[in-house]
């Protein structure tokens, strides 16, 4: 039950990789407590209550009897038949706890490096953060921006903001461009693949049997609108219609089939050859015009 709630929590859109440690440590402590205390309302608790009411003789309307005889006369070398229930429960609890601990230890260095910056700690090591998450940014600019942010007159108020709200606040200023990019990447680093799975699911729904020739770029635009744009009733279509009317080519007249489709380039010779021909044709058109 705790694992089910934990799974729902870490697949939320609001959670970041920095929150994963806190939630995981909480569920590990709850799991370890099951070694001594049964989960209230859990199946073990329910069965024990039912056994108490029948003096341990009836379970789910089934009469229980003591059976001491072994299933086999010869001792099994690999399976123990005399283990107590408490020992088995303790082993299961420890296995689950160790599994979760090993999973969060994978990102331990990443979290310990990024967390001070996300909390706007003045002692954060900018060089380590740069090595982990900002190799494409300018280290000098990043350091100066973070130093200026530590001297901000509303620093204490900014520190209380949730990370998404903090990124929106900093993105309104051009003074903290590199810091904003860094914090936005922390938000984008989700501790789950739920976003990708939702995208695949919507893509499968979109590309139905009646849309076999749907162009890849068109599919990407459909998905972008679905996940990023406002509700249809709040959208003004007139500017988009005007752009569409001004385009000379509004529809793909020739749609490749089977092995000639562009996403099979490098797999089938037909697709590779067609891609090469299209590139050559586009080059000729650019030179002509």
C-alpha positions as CSV (number, residue, x, y, z in Angstrom):
1,X,0.0,0.0,0.0
2,X,2.9,2.4,0.9
3,X,4.6,1.4,-2.4
4,X,1.5,2.2,-4.4
5,X,1.2,5.7,-2.9
6,X,4.9,6.2,-3.3
7,X,4.6,5.2,-7.0
8,X,1.8,7.7,-7.6
9,X,3.8,10.4,-5.8
10,X,7.0,10.1,-7.8
11,X,5.1,10.0,-11.1
12,X,3.5,13.4,-10.4
13,X,4.3,16.3,-12.7
14,X,5.3,18.5,-9.8
15,X,8.0,16.3,-8.3
16,X,11.7,16.8,-9.2
17,X,14.7,14.6,-8.7
18,X,15.6,16.6,-5.6
19,X,12.3,15.6,-4.0
20,X,12.9,11.9,-4.7
21,X,15.3,11.4,-1.8
22,X,12.9,12.8,0.8
23,X,9.9,10.7,-0.4
24,X,12.0,7.5,-0.8
25,X,13.6,7.8,2.7
26,X,10.1,8.3,4.1
27,X,8.7,5.1,2.4
28,X,11.8,3.2,3.5
29,X,11.2,4.1,7.1
30,X,7.5,3.0,6.8
31,X,8.5,-0.3,5.2
32,X,11.1,-1.0,7.9
33,X,8.5,-0.4,10.6
34,X,6.4,-3.3,9.2
35,X,9.0,-5.7,10.8
36,X,7.5,-4.9,14.2
37,X,4.1,-3.4,13.5
38,X,1.5,-4.6,11.0
39,X,0.1,-2.1,8.5
40,X,-3.3,-1.0,9.9
41,X,-5.9,-2.3,7.5
42,X,-3.4,-4.4,5.6
43,X,-4.1,-8.0,4.8
44,X,-1.9,-9.3,7.7
45,X,-3.7,-7.1,10.1
46,X,-7.1,-8.3,8.8
47,X,-6.2,-12.0,8.9
48,X,-4.8,-11.7,12.5
49,X,-8.0,-10.1,13.7
50,X,-10.0,-12.9,12.0
51,X,-7.9,-15.6,13.6
52,X,-8.3,-13.9,17.1
53,X,-12.0,-14.1,16.8
54,X,-12.0,-17.9,16.1
55,X,-9.1,-18.8,18.5
56,X,-6.9,-19.5,15.6
57,X,-8.9,-22.4,14.3
58,X,-10.9,-20.9,11.3
59,X,-9.6,-18.6,8.6
60,X,-12.0,-17.3,5.8
61,X,-14.5,-20.0,6.8
62,X,-11.8,-22.7,6.4
63,X,-11.0,-24.9,9.4
64,X,-7.3,-25.0,10.2
65,X,-5.5,-28.1,11.5
66,X,-2.0,-28.7,12.8
67,X,0.0,-30.7,10.3
68,X,3.5,-31.6,11.6
69,X,4.5,-34.2,9.0
70,X,7.0,-33.2,6.5
71,X,6.1,-33.2,2.8
72,X,9.2,-35.2,2.0
73,X,11.0,-37.8,4.1
74,X,14.3,-36.6,2.8
75,X,15.6,-33.2,3.8
76,X,15.6,-30.7,0.9
77,X,19.1,-29.2,0.4
78,X,17.9,-26.0,-1.1
79,X,14.5,-25.1,0.4
80,X,13.9,-24.6,4.1
81,X,10.5,-25.9,5.3
82,X,10.8,-24.8,9.0
83,X,11.3,-21.1,8.6
84,X,9.0,-18.9,10.8
85,X,6.6,-16.4,9.3
86,X,8.3,-13.5,11.1
87,X,11.7,-14.4,9.6
88,X,10.2,-14.4,6.1
89,X,8.4,-11.1,6.6
90,X,11.6,-9.6,7.9
91,X,13.6,-10.7,4.9
92,X,10.9,-9.3,2.5
93,X,11.0,-5.9,4.3
94,X,14.8,-5.7,4.2
95,X,14.9,-6.6,0.5
96,X,12.4,-3.9,-0.4
97,X,14.2,-1.3,1.8
98,X,17.6,-2.2,0.3
99,X,16.2,-2.1,-3.3
100,X,14.8,1.4,-2.8
101,X,18.0,2.6,-1.1
102,X,20.2,1.3,-3.9
103,X,18.0,3.2,-6.4
104,X,18.3,6.6,-4.7
105,X,22.0,6.1,-4.1
106,X,22.5,6.2,-7.9
107,X,21.7,9.9,-8.0
108,X,23.3,10.7,-4.6
109,X,26.2,12.7,-6.0
110,X,23.9,14.6,-8.5
111,X,21.4,15.5,-5.8
112,X,24.0,16.6,-3.2
113,X,25.7,18.8,-5.8
114,X,22.5,20.4,-7.2
115,X,20.5,20.8,-4.0
116,X,22.5,23.8,-2.6
117,X,21.9,25.8,-5.8
118,X,18.2,24.9,-5.9
119,X,18.0,26.1,-2.3
120,X,20.0,29.3,-3.1
121,X,22.7,28.4,-0.6
122,X,25.5,30.9,-0.6
123,X,28.0,28.0,0.0
124,X,27.0,26.2,-3.2
125,X,29.9,24.9,-5.3
126,X,29.3,26.5,-8.7
127,X,32.2,24.7,-10.3
128,X,30.8,21.2,-9.4
129,X,27.3,22.3,-10.5
130,X,28.8,23.4,-13.8
131,X,30.5,20.1,-14.3
132,X,27.4,18.1,-13.6
133,X,24.7,20.1,-15.3
134,X,26.0,23.1,-17.2
135,X,28.9,22.2,-19.4
136,X,27.4,24.2,-22.3
137,X,27.1,27.3,-20.2
138,X,29.6,30.0,-19.5
139,X,31.2,29.3,-16.1
140,X,32.2,32.9,-15.4
141,X,28.8,34.3,-16.3
142,X,27.1,31.6,-14.2
143,X,29.3,32.3,-11.2
144,X,28.7,36.1,-11.4
145,X,25.0,35.7,-11.9
146,X,24.7,33.4,-8.8
147,X,26.8,35.9,-6.8
148,X,24.5,38.7,-7.8
149,X,21.5,36.6,-6.9
150,X,22.9,36.0,-3.4
151,X,23.0,39.8,-3.0
152,X,19.4,40.3,-4.2
153,X,17.3,42.5,-1.9
154,X,14.4,39.9,-1.9
155,X,16.7,36.9,-1.4
156,X,14.9,35.5,1.7
157,X,11.5,35.8,-0.1
158,X,12.9,34.1,-3.2
159,X,14.3,31.2,-1.2
160,X,10.8,30.4,0.0
161,X,9.5,29.9,-3.5
162,X,8.9,26.4,-5.0
163,X,11.4,25.6,-7.7
164,X,9.0,26.0,-10.7
165,X,7.8,29.4,-9.3
166,X,11.4,30.4,-8.8
167,X,12.3,29.6,-12.4
168,X,9.3,31.7,-13.7
169,X,10.4,34.6,-11.5
170,X,14.0,34.5,-12.6
171,X,13.1,34.1,-16.3
172,X,11.4,37.5,-16.2
173,X,14.9,39.1,-15.8
174,X,17.8,39.0,-18.2
175,X,20.3,39.3,-15.4
176,X,20.1,35.6,-14.4
177,X,19.9,33.8,-17.7
178,X,22.4,31.0,-16.9
179,X,21.1,30.4,-13.4
180,X,17.5,30.1,-14.8
181,X,18.7,27.6,-17.5
182,X,20.4,25.6,-14.8
183,X,17.4,25.5,-12.5
184,X,15.0,24.7,-15.4
185,X,17.1,21.6,-16.2
186,X,16.7,20.5,-12.6
187,X,12.9,20.6,-13.1
188,X,13.2,18.8,-16.4
189,X,15.2,16.0,-14.9
190,X,12.2,13.9,-13.8
191,X,12.8,10.8,-11.6
192,X,10.4,8.8,-13.8
193,X,9.5,8.1,-17.4
194,X,5.7,8.9,-17.0
195,X,6.0,11.9,-19.4
196,X,7.6,9.8,-22.1
197,X,5.0,7.1,-21.7
198,X,2.2,9.7,-21.9
199,X,3.7,11.0,-25.1
200,X,3.9,7.5,-26.7
201,X,0.3,6.8,-25.6
202,X,-1.0,10.1,-27.3
203,X,1.1,9.4,-30.4
204,X,-0.5,5.9,-30.7
205,X,-3.9,7.5,-30.4
206,X,-3.1,10.2,-32.9
207,X,-1.7,8.0,-35.6
208,X,-4.7,5.8,-36.2
209,X,-5.4,3.4,-39.1
210,X,-6.9,6.4,-41.0
211,X,-3.7,8.4,-40.6
212,X,-1.1,6.0,-42.0
213,X,0.5,8.7,-44.2
214,X,0.6,11.4,-41.4
215,X,3.9,13.3,-41.8
216,X,6.3,13.2,-38.9
217,X,6.5,17.0,-38.6
218,X,2.7,17.2,-38.5
219,X,2.6,14.6,-35.8
220,X,5.1,16.5,-33.7
221,X,3.1,19.6,-34.1
222,X,-0.1,17.9,-33.0
223,X,1.7,16.5,-29.9
224,X,3.3,19.9,-29.1
225,X,-0.1,21.6,-29.2
226,X,-1.7,18.9,-27.1
227,X,0.8,19.2,-24.3
228,X,1.8,22.9,-24.4
229,X,-1.0,25.0,-25.8
230,X,-4.1,26.3,-23.9
231,X,-7.6,24.9,-24.2
232,X,-9.2,25.3,-27.7
233,X,-11.8,27.7,-26.4
234,X,-9.0,30.1,-25.3
235,X,-7.2,30.0,-28.7
236,X,-7.6,32.6,-31.4
237,X,-7.1,30.7,-34.7
238,X,-7.1,33.8,-37.0
239,X,-3.3,34.5,-37.0
240,X,-2.6,30.8,-37.7
241,X,-5.2,30.7,-40.5
242,X,-3.6,33.8,-42.1
243,X,-0.2,32.2,-42.1
244,X,-1.7,29.0,-43.6
245,X,-3.4,30.9,-46.4
246,X,-0.2,32.7,-47.3
247,X,1.7,29.4,-47.8
248,X,2.0,28.3,-51.4
249,X,2.4,24.6,-50.5
250,X,-0.2,23.6,-47.9
251,X,-0.3,19.9,-48.5
252,X,2.2,17.1,-49.3
253,X,1.1,16.0,-52.8
254,X,3.3,12.9,-52.8
255,X,3.5,10.6,-49.8
256,X,6.1,7.9,-49.8
257,X,4.9,4.4,-48.8
258,X,6.4,1.4,-47.0
259,X,10.2,1.2,-47.2
260,X,10.5,4.7,-48.8
261,X,9.4,6.6,-45.6
262,X,12.1,8.9,-44.3
263,X,12.3,7.4,-40.8
264,X,13.5,4.1,-42.4
265,X,16.6,5.9,-43.8
266,X,19.6,3.9,-43.0
267,X,17.6,0.7,-42.7
268,X,16.1,0.2,-46.1
269,X,17.9,1.2,-49.3
270,X,14.7,2.6,-50.8
271,X,14.4,5.1,-48.0
272,X,18.1,6.1,-48.1
273,X,18.0,6.6,-51.9
274,X,14.8,8.6,-51.7
275,X,16.2,10.9,-48.9
276,X,19.3,11.5,-51.0
277,X,17.2,12.4,-54.1
278,X,15.1,14.8,-52.0
279,X,18.2,16.5,-50.6
280,X,19.6,16.9,-54.1
281,X,16.3,18.3,-55.4
282,X,16.1,20.8,-52.5
283,X,19.7,21.9,-53.2
284,X,18.9,22.5,-56.9
285,X,15.8,24.6,-56.0
286,X,17.8,26.8,-53.6
287,X,20.4,27.5,-56.2
288,X,17.7,28.4,-58.8
289,X,15.9,30.8,-56.5
